[in-house]
Amino acid sequence: MGKTKTHKATAKRFKITKGGKAKFNHLNRRHKLGKKTSKRKRQLRNNAYISESFAPIVKKLMPYA
């Protein structure tokens, strides 16, 4: 039986931490930044973790992470 392929779009967006959580960068930081408040842009800088209900899907798409 062959190896399972990694879903490359998912691999570019998420990283699996040592504890098994999936970490990602926030969205909406590319353009139209002039109309966003400083507070919103500052909060979008930080990484975030996906919800526990969505984590198994991401881990299935990244079998070797």
FENPE-V853375 format. One record per residue. N is the residue number from 0. BURIAL is 1 if it has 9 or more other ideal C-beta (glycine too) atoms within 8 Angstrom, else 0. Layout:
BEGIN
N | BURIAL
N | BURIAL
END
This chain:
BEGIN
0 | 0
1 | 0
2 | 0
3 | 0
4 | 0
5 | 1
6 | 0
7 | 0
8 | 0
9 | 1
10 | 1
11 | 0
12 | 0
13 | 1
14 | 0
15 | 1
16 | 0
17 | 0
18 | 0
19 | 0
20 | 1
21 | 1
22 | 1
23 | 1
24 | 0
25 | 1
26 | 0
27 | 0
28 | 1
29 | 0
30 | 0
31 | 0
32 | 0
33 | 0
34 | 0
35 | 0
36 | 0
37 | 0
38 | 0
39 | 0
40 | 1
41 | 0
42 | 0
43 | 1
44 | 0
45 | 0
46 | 0
47 | 0
48 | 0
49 | 1
50 | 0
51 | 0
52 | 0
53 | 1
54 | 1
55 | 0
56 | 0
57 | 1
58 | 1
59 | 0
60 | 1
61 | 1
62 | 0
63 | 0
64 | 0
END
